[in-house]
Each structure stands twice: as C-alpha cells, then as structure tokens.
Amino acid sequence: MMGLDRHGEAAPQQAEEQAEFARGAGSCVVLLATDAPADTRQLRRIAKRVTVGLARTGGIVQHGSGEYALAWWTTTHRIPHRPSDAVRASSVLAEGGPLMDLFFRAAAEATECSRM
C-alpha cells in the first residue's frame, strides 16, 4: 500500500520509486524463427516460452505492458499451392516427445541471451 501525505499525494520516497517503475514500462516483441518441423499449435507453445527468458533477465509485467512473441518455421518443406494429391503427408514433432522440452528450453535461452 502506498503512503500518502496529508494532501493525498505520494510520499517523496514512494514517488521516486513509482517514477523509476514507470520508466521501465513498455512492451517486448520477440521474433523466434526455427527450422523445427513444428505445426502451428507447437509453434504457439514454443513461442509462449520466451516469457521465461524475459523473466530470467529481470523483465516484469506491468499494467500497460505487453509481451508478444511471433514464431515461424524456416524449413524448406513447402506446401504446394496446387497439390497433386487430395491428401498430403507431413512430418511434425511428436507432441509429447522429448524434443518439445528441448525447444521450450531453447526458446527461453535464446530470448535470455538476445535481450538488450
């Protein structure tokens, strides 16, 4: 709870703390590219882990801030505009497989290492 003086204004020490806190307010946008054969759902799950990397570097969530992660895959496997068959086979990471945990960790560590 904030201490107020008799005029209802923040006490000097707390006013300085509030000003310092406000200077740090803002949003972070993290761009995450991977060559992992991940589907849309898996990319979303991996992208959510960038907040772990932000937290490790001291990032905090404040009113008005927003942390966004945009993830995409760079694999050379292309989806044809006009497929030759009605069904197309594709390979993606196993949902409960051990590689997903490694990609979660990699997303957090890459974010932590790249934060300026």
MARBA-3410 file (N, C-alpha, C, O; in Angstrom, 1 decimal):
116
0.8,-1.2,0.0,0.0,0.0,0.0,0.9,1.2,0.0,1.9,1.3,0.7 ~ 0.5,2.2,-0.8,1.3,3.4,-0.9,1.0,4.4,0.2,-0.1,4.6,0.6 ~ 2.1,5.0,0.7,2.0,6.0,1.8,1.6,7.4,1.1,2.3,7.8,0.2 ~ 0.7,8.1,1.6,0.3,9.4,1.1,0.5,10.4,2.2,0.5,10.2,3.4 ~ 0.8,11.6,1.7,1.0,12.7,2.6,-0.4,13.3,2.9,-1.4,12.8,2.5
-0.5,14.4,3.7,-1.8,14.9,4.1,-2.6,15.5,3.0,-3.8,15.8,3.1 ~ -1.9,15.7,1.8,-2.6,16.3,0.7,-3.1,15.2,-0.3,-3.6,15.5,-1.4 ~ -2.8,13.9,0.1,-3.2,12.8,-0.8,-2.2,12.5,-1.9,-2.6,11.7,-2.8 ~ -1.1,13.1,-1.8,0.0,12.8,-2.8,0.9,11.8,-2.3,1.1,11.6,-1.1 ~ 1.6,11.1,-3.2,2.6,10.1,-2.8,3.7,10.7,-2.0,4.2,11.8,-2.3
4.1,10.0,-1.0,5.2,10.4,-0.1,6.5,10.5,-1.0,6.6,9.7,-2.0 ~ 7.4,11.4,-0.8,8.6,11.6,-1.7,9.3,10.3,-2.0,9.6,10.1,-3.2 ~ 9.6,9.4,-1.1,10.4,8.2,-1.4,9.6,7.3,-2.3,10.1,6.8,-3.2 ~ 8.3,7.2,-2.0,7.5,6.3,-2.9,7.2,7.0,-4.3,7.1,6.3,-5.2 ~ 7.2,8.3,-4.3,7.0,8.9,-5.6,8.2,8.6,-6.5,8.1,8.4,-7.7
9.4,8.6,-5.9,10.6,8.3,-6.7,10.6,6.8,-7.2,11.0,6.5,-8.3 ~ 10.1,5.9,-6.3,10.0,4.5,-6.7,9.0,4.4,-7.8,9.2,3.6,-8.7 ~ 7.9,5.1,-7.7,6.9,5.0,-8.8,7.4,5.5,-10.1,7.2,4.9,-11.1 ~ 8.2,6.6,-10.1,8.7,7.2,-11.3,9.7,6.2,-11.9,9.7,6.0,-13.1 ~ 10.6,5.5,-11.1,11.5,4.6,-11.6,10.8,3.4,-12.2,11.2,2.9,-13.3
9.7,2.9,-11.6,8.9,1.8,-12.0,8.3,2.2,-13.4,8.2,1.3,-14.3 ~ 7.8,3.4,-13.5,7.1,3.8,-14.8,8.1,3.9,-15.9,7.7,3.6,-17.1 ~ 9.3,4.3,-15.7,10.3,4.4,-16.8,10.5,3.0,-17.4,10.9,2.9,-18.6 ~ 10.4,1.9,-16.7,10.6,0.6,-17.2,9.4,0.0,-17.9,9.5,-1.0,-18.5 ~ 8.3,0.7,-17.9,7.1,0.2,-18.5,7.2,0.2,-20.0,7.8,1.1,-20.6
6.7,-0.8,-20.6,6.8,-0.9,-22.1,6.5,-2.3,-22.5,6.1,-3.2,-21.7 ~ 6.6,-2.6,-23.8,6.3,-3.9,-24.3,7.6,-4.5,-25.0,8.5,-3.8,-25.4 ~ 7.6,-5.8,-25.0,8.7,-6.5,-25.7,8.1,-7.3,-26.8,7.0,-8.0,-26.7 ~ 8.7,-7.3,-27.9,8.3,-8.1,-29.1,9.5,-9.0,-29.4,10.6,-8.6,-29.6 ~ 9.3,-10.3,-29.4,10.3,-11.3,-29.6,10.0,-12.0,-30.9,8.9,-12.5,-31.1
10.9,-12.1,-31.8,10.8,-12.8,-33.1,11.6,-14.1,-32.9,12.8,-14.1,-32.6 ~ 10.9,-15.2,-33.2,11.5,-16.5,-33.0,11.4,-17.4,-34.2,10.3,-17.7,-34.6 ~ 12.5,-17.6,-34.9,12.5,-18.5,-36.1,13.1,-19.8,-35.7,14.1,-19.9,-35.0 ~ 12.6,-20.9,-36.3,13.1,-22.2,-36.1,13.0,-23.0,-37.3,12.1,-22.8,-38.2 ~ 13.9,-24.0,-37.5,13.8,-24.9,-38.6,13.2,-26.3,-38.1,13.2,-27.3,-38.8
12.6,-26.2,-36.9,12.0,-27.4,-36.3,10.7,-27.7,-37.1,10.0,-26.8,-37.5 ~ 10.5,-29.0,-37.4,9.2,-29.4,-38.1,8.0,-29.3,-37.2,7.4,-30.3,-36.8 ~ 7.7,-28.1,-36.8,6.6,-27.9,-35.8,5.3,-27.5,-36.5,5.4,-26.7,-37.5 ~ 4.2,-27.9,-36.0,2.9,-27.4,-36.6,2.5,-26.1,-35.9,3.3,-25.6,-35.0 ~ 1.4,-25.5,-36.3,1.0,-24.2,-35.7,0.8,-24.3,-34.2,1.3,-23.4,-33.5
0.2,-25.3,-33.7,0.0,-25.4,-32.3,1.3,-25.5,-31.5,1.5,-24.9,-30.5 ~ 2.3,-26.3,-32.1,3.6,-26.4,-31.4,4.3,-25.1,-31.4,5.0,-24.8,-30.5 ~ 4.3,-24.4,-32.5,5.0,-23.1,-32.6,4.4,-22.2,-31.6,5.2,-21.4,-30.9 ~ 3.1,-22.2,-31.4,2.5,-21.3,-30.3,3.0,-21.7,-28.9,3.3,-20.8,-28.1 ~ 3.1,-23.0,-28.7,3.6,-23.5,-27.4,5.0,-23.1,-27.2,5.4,-22.7,-26.1
5.8,-23.2,-28.2,7.3,-22.8,-28.1,7.4,-21.3,-27.9,8.2,-20.8,-27.1 ~ 6.6,-20.5,-28.6,6.6,-19.1,-28.5,6.2,-18.6,-27.1,6.8,-17.6,-26.6 ~ 5.4,-19.3,-26.4,5.0,-18.9,-25.1,6.2,-18.9,-24.1,6.1,-18.3,-23.1 ~ 7.2,-19.7,-24.4,8.3,-19.9,-23.5,9.3,-18.7,-23.6,10.2,-18.7,-22.8 ~ 9.1,-17.8,-24.5,10.0,-16.6,-24.5,9.8,-15.8,-23.2,10.8,-15.1,-22.8
8.7,-15.8,-22.6,8.5,-15.1,-21.4,9.4,-15.6,-20.3,9.7,-14.8,-19.3 ~ 9.7,-16.8,-20.3,10.7,-17.4,-19.3,12.0,-16.7,-19.5,12.6,-16.3,-18.5 ~ 12.5,-16.5,-20.7,13.7,-15.8,-20.9,13.7,-14.4,-20.5,14.6,-13.8,-20.0 ~ 12.6,-13.7,-20.8,12.4,-12.3,-20.3,12.4,-12.2,-18.8,13.1,-11.3,-18.3 ~ 11.8,-13.2,-18.1,11.8,-13.2,-16.7,13.2,-13.4,-16.1,13.5,-12.8,-15.1
13.9,-14.2,-16.7,15.3,-14.5,-16.2,16.2,-13.3,-16.3,17.1,-13.2,-15.5 ~ 15.9,-12.4,-17.2,16.7,-11.2,-17.3,16.2,-10.0,-16.5,16.7,-8.9,-16.5 ~ 15.2,-10.3,-15.7,14.6,-9.2,-14.8,13.4,-8.5,-15.4,12.9,-7.5,-14.8 ~ 12.9,-9.0,-16.5,11.7,-8.3,-17.1,10.5,-8.6,-16.2,10.3,-9.7,-15.7 ~ 9.7,-7.6,-16.1,8.5,-7.7,-15.2,7.3,-7.3,-16.1,7.4,-6.6,-17.0
6.1,-7.8,-15.7,4.9,-7.4,-16.3,4.2,-6.3,-15.5,4.1,-6.4,-14.3 ~ 3.9,-5.3,-16.3,3.2,-4.1,-15.6,1.9,-3.8,-16.4,1.7,-4.3,-17.5 ~ 1.1,-3.0,-15.7,-0.1,-2.5,-16.4,0.3,-1.7,-17.6,1.1,-0.8,-17.5 ~ -0.3,-2.0,-18.7,0.1,-1.3,-19.9,1.2,-2.0,-20.7,1.4,-1.6,-21.9 ~ 1.9,-2.9,-20.2,2.9,-3.6,-20.9,2.3,-4.8,-21.6,1.3,-5.3,-21.3
3.0,-5.2,-22.6,2.5,-6.4,-23.3,3.7,-7.1,-24.0,4.5,-6.5,-24.7 ~ 3.8,-8.4,-23.7,4.9,-9.1,-24.3,4.3,-10.0,-25.4,3.4,-10.7,-25.2 ~ 5.0,-9.9,-26.6,4.5,-10.6,-27.8,5.6,-11.4,-28.3,6.7,-11.0,-28.4 ~ 5.2,-12.6,-28.8,6.2,-13.5,-29.5,5.6,-13.9,-30.8,4.4,-14.3,-30.9 ~ 6.4,-13.7,-31.8,6.0,-14.2,-33.2,6.9,-15.3,-33.6,8.1,-15.1,-33.7
6.4,-16.5,-33.8,7.2,-17.6,-34.2,6.8,-18.1,-35.6,5.7,-18.1,-36.0 ~ 7.8,-18.6,-36.3,7.6,-19.2,-37.6,8.7,-20.2,-37.9,9.8,-20.2,-37.3 ~ 8.4,-21.1,-38.8,9.4,-22.1,-39.1,10.0,-21.8,-40.5,9.3,-21.3,-41.4 ~ 11.2,-22.1,-40.6,12.0,-21.8,-41.8,12.4,-23.0,-42.6,13.2,-22.9,-43.6 ~ 11.8,-24.1,-42.3,12.1,-25.4,-43.0,11.8,-25.2,-44.5,11.0,-24.4,-44.9
12.5,-25.9,-45.3,12.4,-25.8,-46.8,11.2,-26.6,-47.3,10.9,-26.6,-48.5 ~ 10.5,-27.4,-46.4,9.3,-28.1,-46.9,8.2,-27.2,-47.2,7.7,-26.5,-46.4 ~ 7.9,-27.1,-48.5,6.8,-26.2,-49.0,5.5,-26.9,-49.1,5.4,-28.1,-49.4 ~ 4.5,-26.1,-48.8,3.1,-26.6,-49.1,2.7,-26.1,-50.5,2.7,-24.9,-50.7 ~ 2.4,-27.1,-51.4,2.1,-26.6,-52.7,0.8,-25.9,-52.8,-0.2,-26.2,-52.2
0.8,-24.9,-53.7,-0.5,-24.1,-53.9,-1.5,-25.0,-54.6,-2.7,-25.0,-54.3 ~ -1.1,-25.8,-55.5,-2.0,-26.8,-56.2,-1.4,-28.2,-56.0,-0.6,-28.7,-56.8 ~ -1.9,-28.8,-54.9,-1.3,-30.2,-54.6,-1.7,-31.2,-55.7,-2.8,-31.1,-56.3 ~ -0.9,-32.2,-55.9,-1.2,-33.2,-56.9,-2.1,-34.3,-56.3,-2.8,-35.0,-57.1 ~ -2.1,-34.4,-55.0,-3.0,-35.4,-54.4,-4.0,-34.7,-53.4,-3.8,-33.6,-53.0
-5.0,-35.5,-53.1,-6.0,-34.9,-52.2,-5.5,-34.9,-50.7,-6.0,-34.1,-49.9 ~ -4.6,-35.8,-50.4,-4.0,-35.9,-49.1,-2.5,-35.7,-49.2,-1.9,-36.2,-50.1 ~ -2.0,-34.9,-48.2,-0.5,-34.7,-48.2,0.1,-35.2,-46.9,-0.4,-34.8,-45.8 ~ 1.1,-35.9,-47.0,1.8,-36.4,-45.8,2.8,-35.4,-45.3,3.4,-34.7,-46.1 ~ 2.9,-35.2,-44.0,3.9,-34.3,-43.5,4.4,-34.8,-42.2,3.7,-35.6,-41.5
5.6,-34.4,-41.8,6.2,-34.9,-40.5,6.3,-33.7,-39.6,6.8,-32.6,-40.0 ~ 5.8,-33.9,-38.4,5.9,-32.8,-37.4,6.5,-33.5,-36.1,6.5,-34.7,-36.0 ~ 6.9,-32.6,-35.2,7.4,-33.1,-33.9,6.3,-33.9,-33.2,5.1,-33.6,-33.3 ~ 6.7,-34.9,-32.4,5.8,-35.6,-31.6,5.4,-34.7,-30.4,6.2,-34.1,-29.8 ~ 4.1,-34.6,-30.2,3.6,-33.6,-29.2,4.1,-33.9,-27.8,4.5,-32.9,-27.1
4.2,-35.1,-27.4,4.7,-35.4,-26.0,6.1,-35.9,-26.0,6.6,-36.4,-25.0 ~ 6.8,-35.7,-27.2,8.1,-36.2,-27.3,9.2,-35.4,-26.6,8.9,-34.2,-26.2 ~ 10.3,-35.9,-26.4,11.4,-35.2,-25.6,11.9,-34.0,-26.4,12.5,-33.1,-25.7 ~ 11.8,-33.9,-27.7,12.3,-32.8,-28.4,11.5,-31.5,-28.0,12.1,-30.4,-28.1 ~ 10.2,-31.6,-27.7,9.5,-30.4,-27.4,10.1,-29.7,-26.2,10.2,-28.4,-26.1
10.5,-30.4,-25.1,11.1,-29.8,-24.0,12.4,-29.1,-24.3,12.7,-28.0,-23.8 ~ 13.1,-29.7,-25.3,14.4,-29.0,-25.7,14.1,-27.7,-26.4,14.8,-26.7,-26.3 ~ 13.0,-27.7,-27.3,12.7,-26.5,-28.0,12.1,-25.4,-27.0,12.4,-24.2,-27.2 ~ 11.4,-25.8,-25.9,11.0,-24.9,-24.9,12.2,-24.2,-24.2,12.2,-23.0,-24.1 ~ 13.1,-25.1,-23.9,14.3,-24.5,-23.2,15.1,-23.6,-24.2,15.6,-22.6,-23.7
15.2,-24.0,-25.4,16.0,-23.2,-26.4,15.3,-21.9,-26.6,16.0,-20.9,-26.7 ~ 14.0,-21.8,-26.6,13.3,-20.5,-26.8,13.6,-19.6,-25.6,13.8,-18.4,-25.8 ~ 13.5,-20.2,-24.4,13.8,-19.3,-23.2,15.3,-18.9,-23.2,15.6,-17.7,-23.0 ~ 16.2,-19.8,-23.5,17.6,-19.4,-23.5,18.0,-18.4,-24.6,18.8,-17.5,-24.4 ~ 17.4,-18.6,-25.8,17.7,-17.7,-26.9,17.2,-16.3,-26.6,17.8,-15.3,-26.9
16.0,-16.2,-25.9,15.5,-14.9,-25.5,16.3,-14.3,-24.5,16.6,-13.1,-24.5 ~ 16.8,-15.1,-23.5,17.6,-14.6,-22.4,18.9,-14.0,-23.0,19.4,-13.0,-22.5 ~ 19.5,-14.7,-23.9,20.8,-14.3,-24.5,20.7,-13.1,-25.4,21.7,-12.4,-25.5 ~ 19.6,-12.9,-26.0,19.5,-11.8,-27.0,18.9,-10.6,-26.5,18.9,-9.6,-27.2 ~ 18.4,-10.6,-25.3,17.7,-9.4,-24.7,18.8,-8.3,-24.5,19.8,-8.5,-23.9
18.5,-7.1,-25.0,19.4,-6.0,-24.9,18.9,-5.0,-23.8,19.5,-4.0,-23.5
END
